[in-house]
Every structure is written in structure tokens, then in C-alpha cells.
Amino acid sequence: MNVRFTPLGRDEPIGVVALSGPVDTERLDAGLAELEGWGRPVVVAPNLSARSGYLAGSDDERLAGLDRVLEQGVRTIVAARGGYGLTRLLPRLPWSRMVEAGVRLVGFSDVTALTGPLVDRGGVPQIHGPMVATGLDDPRSAARLRSLLEGELIGRTLFEFDGDEVVREGRSAGIAKGGNLSLICSLVGTPWQPDLTGAVVFLEDVGEPAYRLDRMLTHLGSSAMFRGVKALISGSLCDCPDIGERSSEWRQLLLEAAPPGVPIVTGLDFGHRTPNLAFPLGTHVTVDTVAGRVDWNA
């Protein structure tokens, strides 16, 4: 289902939650200052400074933080950071409440575990983009996110690329889905497994050696997850040893995983490197390798 994207209202608040790893205070403060500079109220979860090992507080604390933000009627919520932790919360998240309230999350990496299922459950379009303490300190990434949230990118080109980024030529259209490759693999076989049929699939990852990227793509291909996808779009492979987003090895892995004839583009500006250009998930997009564009079809 392609649900219409609704821009932020003039005085609509923005929420900030910490559902994954603990948040660096200095980077958090810088990101909050950026959001507050947009001239809208910012509603923060009470666990933003909490730490429980590799998590931003216990499961109960992180869920309570989300609940506190939702209670304030916030519709657009930006994650503080990624890391790990969201998959622990999936069975207890208020899915129906978020879908009915039109809640949209902004984030990437670990946030893939939430944005994908929200789209598949009929929620409003979600946003793959920078997080408060992971990316909003980059001016280009912050400006792009604000433009998207305020509706300035509806019906426009989301990404431009040249022939060096084209792995397989073609033109195709579908619903934008995807996110972090590791998180997508971790959801296979669970109730939150993404439905990628008819999708233009966006992929990125961080800190994964070539053999693990190979294993994950092979797994998705072998499990028929990629059957029926309309295109594969790759973003950054940040700090991935011995492989890069424009390397011949990565291009070959994508060719082996994708269905025959599906357009493949790599090396676009989204993921763990800067800039991390925000784009909507759950909206209809067109990939055209001749024109060198990914367009948002309003």
C-alpha cells in the first residue's frame, strides 16, 4: 500500500526517543540544538541519558520513553541513535496504536527493525535518515531531513547518480523499502519479516567484512526474500573491511543476489557515512539508470 506522505504542520512537535544503544551526551546535545532550531517543540523521552550496558536503559525504560512521547500526541519521532536493542522490543511495541496515530520514525541502522514492519502493517511512510546523535551534526544531512519532513521533496528527485554507480541498467518502479542489511536478515523467519515483493530495496551496512555481506545477501536470495523485487539500491558500506560500495566484489554480490533483469545501483549517499540523505520508506519511487535518478512519485 502506498500511503500518502503528510508534511509536518507549522507548529507540530518532533519527538526524540532512545530505543537502542546508549547515547553520547555531547552529540545528543548538538542534535537537539539542531532540531530546536527548526522552530518547533521538541519532546524528549526520559531515558535519553540512561545506560544499561549496551542499551539506553532497560527494555521497560526504553518502552516507557516511547510511550511518554506518544502520550504527548507526537506524530514524527526521530531516533537518538542506533546500535542494538530494537529487536528486543518488537513483541511489546504498540503497533496498532502507532499505525492508527500515523506515527513515523526517522532513523537508520537498528531503526530498520521498526520502520520496515510499520510500513508493512499499513502505517504512514517512514523515513530512512540521520538520527539526533548520529548524523544531524552534518549540515547537508540535517537540511535534507528538514526539507523532506516539511514536504519540499514530494514528487521530486531523491537521488542522482552517474554511470559509475550503475551495476545493471534498467528502469523500474515500486514501493521504497529496506534499510540496514544486517537488520533485514535478523528479521527473516520472525513475525516482522519484511515483505519485499514489488519493492525498490535500499540497502546499507557498517563494519561488516566481505564474507558476512556475502552470507547475508546469499541468505536473502536463497530464502526467496528478493523474489519479486523491482530494484536494488545500495548506499554506504562504512568501515567494511576489504570491500566498498563501488568495489567489483560488492557489485558482483548484488548481481548474484538480485533477480534477473532487475536494475541495480550502488554507492548512493545514505547510510553510516555522511552525508546521509533522508528518503521516505513506503512511498512509490522510480529508478531510471538512463536518466540517472531515483524519483519520488507523488
C-alpha positions, 0 to 999 in steps of 0.5 A: 500500500502506498500511503500518502506522505503528510508534511509536518504542520507549522507548529507540530512537535518532533519527538526524540526517543532512545530505543537502542544503544546508549547515547553520547551526551555531547552529540545528543546535545548538538542534535537537539540544538539542531532540531530546536532550531527548526522552530518547533517543540521538541519532546524528549523521552526520559531515558535519553541519558540512561545506560544499561550496558549496551542499551539506553536503559532497560527494555521497560525504560526504553518502552516507557520513553516511547510511550511518554512521547506518544502520550504527548500526541507526537506524530514524527519521532526521530531516533537518538541513535542506533546500535542494538536493542530494537529487536528486543522490543518488537513483541511489546511495541504498540503497533496498532496504536502507532499505525492508527496515530500515523506515527513515523520514525526517522532513523537508520541502522537498528531503526530498520527493525521498526520502520520496515514492519510499520510500513508493512502493517499499513502505517504512514511512510517512514523515513530512512535518515540521520538520527539526533546523535548520529548524523544531524551534526552534518549540515547537508544531512540535517537540511535534507531531513528538514526539507523532506519532513516539511514536504519540499521533496514530494514528487521530486528527485531523491537521488542522482547518480552517474554511470559509475554507480550503475551495476545493471541498467534498467528502469523500474518502479515500486514501493521504497523499502529496506534499510540496514542489511544486517537488520533485514536478515535478523528479521527473516523467519520472525513475525516482522519479516519484511515483505519485499515483493514489488519493492525498490530495496535500499540497502546499507551496512557498517563494519561488516567484512566481505564474507558476512555481506556475502552470507547475508545477501546469499541468505536473502536470495536463497530464502526467496526474500528478493523474489519479486523485487523491482530494484536494488539500491545500495548506499554506504558500506562504512568501515567494511573491511576489504570491500566498498560500495563501488568495489567489483566484489560488492557489485558482483554480490548484488548481481548474484543476489538480485533477480534477473533483469532487475536494475541495480545501483550502488554507492548512493549517499545514505547510510553510516557515512555522511552525508546521509540523505533522508528518503521516505520508506513506503512511498512509490519511487522510480529508478531510471539508470538512463536518466540517472535518478531515483524519483519520488512519485507523488 
